[in-house]
Amino acid sequence: MLPLPANPHESLDEYMARCERVFICDSLIRNRFNVRRTAADIGRNRQAFYKMMERHGIVRPSKQHVAKVHDLRGFMSPPTSAAV
């Protein structure tokens, strides 16, 4: 789901940058902040992905923080349907 524009005066470039940032963050969380796997997941090489992270001011958190984020993500995920 794409984020809604923050305000009606946001330019297309600002909106696209925000969408890319959300996409990168979601991908990092899904891959437990493993940059190599995340880069491969979105079809970029690791160096290009690091440049994307730098452009958006995204830094990798500590390993302890990653564990907490991953644990909390389970509470935010929609329930999966039970196998029949």
QUISULCOR-V62825 format. One record per pair of residues at least 6 apart in sequence whose C-alpha atoms are under 6 Angstrom apart, sorted by the first residue. I is the first residue (numbers start at 1). J is the second residue. Records with the same first field share a line. If there is no record, write none. Layout:
I=J ; J
//
This chain:
28=38
31=38
36=46
39=45 ; 46 ; 49
//
